[in-house]
C-alpha cells in the first residue's frame, strides 16, 4: 500500500499528462498535418471548470486536457468536437436528454439525418452546457460555446447500442483481486460496490442492476419517440 500511495502521489493528473504528452509530440514532430486526439468527453471540454476523475485528491484537479492545450496554442488551433449524446455521469449513469430534449426534437425535425456544425453563431451557442452531469450548471462551466467548437449528430439516441456487460470476466479469481485492491485503498469489496457479501454472485447481481440503470432509453425503440416528455428526461 505504501508503494502504491507513493507512486500515485508523484503522478500528474490525467489531464495534465495528456496535455503535456500531446504538446511535446506536436512541438518535436516534423509532421505538418493536423493531429486528431480521440478522448472521453471529460477531457475534451474547454471551459475553466476543473477536470473530474483525474486521479488526484479533491481540490488538486487541473483544467481538462483540451483547456490546457487551448491555453498553450493560438486561438482556434485546438478545435474540440462534441458528439451528440444524453446527459451522462462519469459512472455511466444516464440522466436524461441534453437541454430537456430540445436538440433531439430539432434533429428529428430535420429528419434525423447526420449533421455537423460549428457551435459559435449557432442556436445552441449560448445554451447552458448540461451534457456532463457532474459539471452541468457549474458557474465556471458556462455555455456550449465555452466548452466545444463543433457539434456532430449521427443518429437518434434510441438507435444507439446499449452497454454490454462482460459477465465472463467476473470469476472467483477476479473477485479475489478486487478484494486485494480494496484493502490497498482502505476499503472493502462490500463498501466499494455496495454489496452485502464479497462473492462473485453478489457482484454480478449488482453489476447487472447497474447496467440496467445505464441503458440509454429502455422504454424506446429506434422507431419510437426522440423528444422529452417524461420526468426522467428532466
C-alpha positions in Angstrom: 0.0 0.0 0.0 2.8 2.4 0.8 4.4 1.8 -2.6 1.1 2.4 -4.3 0.5 5.7 -2.4 4.0 6.9 -3.2 3.5 6.0 -6.9 0.3 7.9 -7.3 1.4 10.9 -5.2 4.1 11.5 -7.7 2.0 11.4 -10.8 0.5 14.4 -12.6 -3.3 14.4 -13.0 -4.5 12.7 -16.1 -5.4 15.9 -17.9 -2.0 17.4 -17.4 -0.3 14.2 -18.5 -2.4 14.1 -21.7 -1.8 17.8 -22.5 1.9 17.6 -21.9 2.4 14.5 -24.0 0.4 16.0 -26.9 2.2 19.3 -26.6 5.7 17.7 -26.6 4.8 15.4 -29.5 3.5 18.3 -31.7 6.5 20.5 -30.8 9.0 17.8 -31.6 7.4 16.4 -34.7 8.1 17.2 -38.3 4.6 16.3 -39.4 2.7 19.4 -40.6 -0.8 17.9 -40.8 -3.4 18.4 -38.1 -3.4 15.9 -35.2 -6.5 14.1 -34.0 -6.9 13.2 -30.3 -9.8 10.9 -29.6 -10.7 11.1 -25.9 -13.6 10.9 -23.5 -15.8 14.0 -23.1 -14.5 14.7 -19.6 -11.1 15.5 -21.0 -12.3 17.5 -24.0 -14.3 20.4 -22.8 -12.6 23.8 -22.8 -14.2 25.8 -20.0 -12.4 26.7 -16.8 -14.2 24.0 -14.8 -11.6 21.7 -13.3 -11.5 18.2 -14.6 -13.0 15.3 -12.6 -12.0 11.7 -12.1 -8.4 12.7 -12.9 -6.6 10.6 -10.3 -5.8 13.5 -8.0 -7.1 14.3 -4.5 -10.1 16.7 -4.2 -9.0 20.3 -4.7 -6.0 19.4 -6.8 -7.8 19.0 -10.1 -6.4 20.9 -13.1 -8.3 22.1 -16.2 -9.0 19.5 -18.8 -6.5 18.4 -21.4 -8.4 20.4 -24.1 -8.4 23.5 -21.9 -4.7 23.2 -21.1 -3.8 22.8 -24.8 -6.1 25.7 -25.8 -4.1 27.9 -23.3 -0.8 27.0 -24.9 -1.7 27.2 -28.6 -3.1 30.1 -30.7 -6.9 30.6 -30.7 -8.7 28.0 -32.9 -5.6 25.8 -33.1 -7.4 23.5 -30.6 -10.7 22.5 -32.1 -12.8 20.4 -29.7 -15.8 18.5 -31.2 -18.8 17.3 -29.2 -20.7 14.2 -30.3 -24.4 14.2 -29.5 -25.4 12.0 -26.6 -27.5 12.1 -23.4 -26.7 13.8 -20.1 -24.2 11.3 -18.7 -22.3 11.0 -15.5 -18.7 9.8 -15.0 -20.0 6.4 -13.8 -22.1 5.9 -17.0 -25.5 6.7 -15.5 -27.9 8.4 -17.9 -29.6 11.5 -16.5 -31.9 12.4 -19.4 -31.6 14.4 -22.6 -29.5 17.5 -23.3 -31.5 20.7 -22.8 -34.6 18.6 -21.9 -34.7 17.1 -25.4 -34.7 20.4 -27.3 -31.8 19.3 -29.5 -33.3 15.9 -30.1 -36.5 17.5 -31.3 -34.6 19.8 -33.6 -32.7 16.9 -35.2 -35.9 15.0 -35.5 -37.5 17.9 -37.4 -34.6 17.7 -39.8 -35.2 14.0 -40.5 -32.6 12.8 -38.0 -30.0 12.9 -40.8 -26.3 13.2 -39.8 -25.1 16.7 -39.5 -22.0 18.6 -38.2 -21.9 22.3 -37.5 -19.8 25.0 -35.8 -21.2 25.9 -32.4 -20.2 29.6 -32.5 -23.1 31.5 -34.0 -25.5 28.5 -33.9 -28.8 28.4 -32.0 -27.2 26.5 -29.1 -24.1 28.6 -28.7 -25.4 30.4 -25.6 -27.3 27.4 -24.2 -26.0 26.2 -20.8 -23.8 23.2 -21.2 -25.5 20.3 -19.4 -24.2 17.2 -21.2 -21.9 16.2 -18.3 -23.9 15.5 -15.1 -21.1 16.5 -12.6 -20.4 19.9 -14.2 -23.8 20.9 -15.6 -24.8 24.4 -14.5 -21.5 24.9 -12.6 -20.7 28.6 -12.5 -17.4 28.0 -14.4 -18.9 25.7 -17.0 -21.0 28.2 -18.9 -22.4 27.7 -22.4 -21.9 25.1 -25.1 -19.7 27.6 -26.9 -17.4 27.9 -23.9 -16.8 24.2 -23.9 -16.8 23.0 -27.5 -16.2 24.3 -31.0 -18.3 21.9 -33.1 -21.2 19.6 -32.7 -21.8 16.3 -34.5 -25.1 14.4 -34.7 -25.1 10.9 -36.2 -28.4 9.3 -35.2 -31.2 9.4 -32.6 -30.2 8.2 -29.1 -32.8 5.4 -29.2 -30.8 3.8 -32.1 -27.6 3.6 -30.1 -26.4 0.2 -28.8 -26.6 -0.1 -25.1 -23.8 -1.1 -22.7 -22.7 -4.7 -22.8 -21.7 -6.4 -19.6 -18.8 -8.9 -20.0 -20.0 -11.4 -17.4 -17.3 -13.9 -18.3 -14.8 -11.6 -16.7 -16.4 -11.9 -13.3 -14.6 -15.0 -12.0 -13.6 -16.1 -8.5 -10.0 -15.0 -9.2 -11.3 -11.6 -10.4 -13.2 -11.1 -7.2 -10.2 -12.1 -5.1 -8.1 -9.5 -7.0 -10.8 -6.8 -6.3 -10.7 -7.7 -2.6 -6.9 -7.2 -2.6 -7.2 -3.8 -4.3 -10.0 -2.8 -2.0 -7.7 -3.5 1.0 -4.9 -1.4 -0.5 -7.1 1.7 -0.8 -8.6 1.2 2.7 -12.0 -0.2 2.0 -13.8 -3.5 1.4 -15.4 -5.0 -1.7 -18.7 -4.7 0.0 -18.4 -0.9 0.5 -16.7 -0.4 -2.8 -19.5 -1.9 -4.9 -22.4 -1.6 -2.4 -23.0 -5.3 -2.0 -23.8 -7.4 1.1 -21.3 -10.1 0.7 -17.9 -10.3 -1.2 -18.9 -13.1 -3.6 -18.9 -13.4 -7.4 -22.7 -13.9 -7.4 -23.3 -10.7 -5.4 -21.0 -8.7 -7.6 -22.6 -10.0 -10.8 -26.1 -9.1 -9.5 -25.0 -5.6 -8.6 -23.3 -5.0 -11.9 -26.4 -6.3 -13.8 -28.6 -3.9 -11.9 -26.1 -1.0 -12.6 -26.1 -1.9 -16.2 -29.9 -1.5 -16.4 -29.5 2.0 -14.9 -27.1 2.9 -17.6 -29.3 1.8 -20.5 -29.9 4.6 -22.9 -33.7 4.6 -23.4 -35.1 1.2 -22.3 -38.7 2.3 -22.9 -38.0 3.2 -26.5 -37.2 1.6 -29.8 -35.3 3.1 -32.7 -38.7 4.0 -34.3 -40.0 5.5 -31.0 -40.1 9.0 -29.7 -36.9 11.1 -29.6 -38.3 14.1 -27.6 -38.6 14.8 -23.9 -41.9 14.0 -22.3 -41.4 12.2 -19.1 -39.9 13.0 -15.7 -36.8 11.0 -16.3 -35.9 13.4 -19.1 -35.8 16.4 -16.8 
